[in-house]
């Protein structure tokens, strides 16, 4: 009897540790896709390409830097700013402007890489933190991005249009101001 109680406690503690690790590395509202954090790097922002792509200089340690590395924000998709409808362009530009405001050139950030290798388009996948704020999650919370973990993008236009409608009602932008 005593041995089974000890085993149960041991198993329970192990599950708690695993759960804590899982909570720390996933985007809060999308727990079924936990991020596998392989490396955490200090980095410097070079420029923002669009709402979910940036160029960083990674400090890899030992006074070595990987310069001008393209990085895609993991777990999200922002509307395209090239092609598409005026509505999707508008929400894409709003997302880009928000990211530019949060990550100006020269800003110091923390990049938590996913898989620590480049994806199919030659970009690192990462969660980006600046001043304790996780940019990936903030874009989702502010409805400037939609969840995306690879694979089919079926239904993404409808989700981007729903975000556009949300921001149009809020008065976040004027459609004719930027397009």
C-alpha positions in Angstrom: 0.0 0.0 0.0 2.8 2.4 0.9 4.7 1.7 -2.3 1.7 2.5 -4.5 1.1 5.8 -2.7 4.7 6.7 -3.2 4.5 5.8 -6.9 1.3 7.8 -7.3 2.9 10.8 -5.7 6.0 10.4 -7.8 3.9 10.2 -11.0 1.8 13.2 -9.9 4.9 15.3 -9.3 6.3 14.3 -12.7 3.0 15.3 -14.4 3.1 18.6 -12.6 6.6 19.3 -13.9 5.7 18.4 -17.4 2.6 20.5 -17.3 4.6 23.5 -16.0 7.1 23.1 -18.9 4.2 22.8 -21.3 2.5 26.0 -20.0 5.8 28.0 -20.3 6.4 27.2 -23.9 3.0 27.4 -25.6 1.0 30.2 -26.9 -1.6 30.5 -24.2 -4.8 30.3 -26.2 -3.6 27.5 -28.5 -2.3 24.8 -26.2 -2.7 21.9 -28.7 0.4 23.2 -30.5 3.1 23.6 -27.9 6.2 25.2 -29.1 9.4 23.2 -28.9 11.9 25.8 -27.7 15.3 24.7 -28.7 17.3 27.8 -28.1 16.8 31.2 -26.6 18.8 34.0 -28.1 19.2 37.7 -27.5 18.7 39.4 -30.8 18.6 42.9 -32.3 15.9 44.0 -34.7 17.1 45.1 -38.1 13.8 45.7 -39.8 10.2 44.6 -39.9 9.1 43.0 -43.3 5.4 42.5 -42.5 3.2 41.6 -39.5 4.8 38.1 -39.1 8.3 38.4 -40.6 11.3 40.3 -39.3 15.0 40.5 -39.9 17.2 40.0 -36.8 20.8 39.8 -35.8 21.1 36.8 -33.4 23.7 36.8 -30.6 24.7 33.1 -30.6 27.2 33.5 -27.8 31.0 33.6 -27.6 31.0 37.1 -29.2 29.5 35.6 -32.4 26.5 37.1 -34.3 24.3 35.7 -37.1 23.5 38.8 -39.1 20.5 39.6 -41.1 18.6 36.4 -40.4 15.0 36.3 -41.6 12.6 35.2 -38.9 8.9 34.3 -39.0 6.8 34.7 -35.9 5.8 31.1 -34.9 2.1 30.2 -34.4 0.5 33.1 -36.2 -0.4 34.4 -39.7 -1.0 38.0 -40.5 -2.8 39.1 -43.6 -0.7 39.7 -46.7 0.2 43.3 -47.6 0.8 42.4 -51.3 -2.0 40.9 -53.3 -5.4 40.1 -51.9 -8.3 42.4 -51.2 -8.2 46.0 -50.0 -9.6 44.7 -46.7 -6.9 42.1 -46.1 -4.2 44.6 -47.1 -5.6 47.1 -44.6 -5.5 44.6 -41.7 -2.0 43.4 -42.9 -0.7 47.0 -42.8 -2.2 47.5 -39.4 -0.4 44.4 -38.1 2.9 45.6 -39.7 2.5 49.1 -38.2 1.9 47.5 -34.7 4.9 45.3 -35.0 7.1 48.2 -36.3 6.0 50.2 -33.2 6.9 47.4 -30.9 10.1 46.4 -32.6 11.9 49.5 -34.0 15.3 49.0 -35.6 17.9 48.4 -33.0 15.5 47.1 -30.4 16.8 44.3 -28.2 14.6 41.2 -28.1 14.6 37.6 -26.9 14.0 35.1 -29.7 12.8 31.6 -28.7 13.4 29.5 -31.8 11.2 26.6 -32.8 13.2 23.5 -34.0 16.3 25.8 -34.2 16.5 25.4 -37.9 15.1 27.2 -41.0 11.7 26.4 -42.3 10.7 25.8 -45.9 11.0 29.4 -46.9 14.5 29.8 -45.3 13.3 31.6 -42.1 13.7 30.7 -38.5 10.5 30.2 -36.6 10.5 32.0 -33.3 8.5 33.6 -30.5 9.7 37.1 -29.9 9.7 38.9 -26.6 10.4 42.5 -25.9 10.3 44.1 -22.5 8.5 41.0 -21.2 5.8 41.2 -23.8 5.3 38.2 -26.2 4.7 39.7 -29.6 3.2 36.6 -31.1 0.5 36.3 -28.4 -0.1 40.0 -28.4 -0.9 40.0 -32.1 -3.4 37.2 -31.5 -5.0 39.0 -28.5 -5.3 42.2 -30.5 -6.9 40.4 -33.4 -4.1 41.5 -35.8 -3.2 37.8 -36.6 -4.8 34.4 -36.7 -3.4 31.1 -35.3 -1.3 29.2 -37.8 0.9 26.2 -37.3 1.7 25.1 -40.8 -0.3 23.0 -43.2 -3.4 24.2 -45.0 -4.5 27.8 -44.8 -8.2 26.9 -45.5 -10.5 29.6 -44.1 -7.7 32.1 -43.3 -9.2 34.8 -45.5 -12.5 34.6 -43.6 -10.6 34.9 -40.3 -8.6 37.9 -41.6 -11.8 39.5 -42.8 -13.4 39.0 -39.4 -10.4 40.7 -37.8 -10.8 43.5 -40.4 -14.5 44.0 -39.5 -13.5 44.0 -35.8 -11.0 46.8 -36.3 -13.3 48.7 -38.7 -16.0 48.8 -35.9 -13.3 49.9 -33.4 -12.2 52.7 -35.8 -8.6 51.5 -35.8 -8.0 52.7 -39.3 -9.5 54.2 -42.4 -9.5 51.9 -45.4 -8.6 54.7 -47.8 -5.8 56.1 -45.6 -3.1 53.6 -46.6 -4.3 51.8 -49.8 
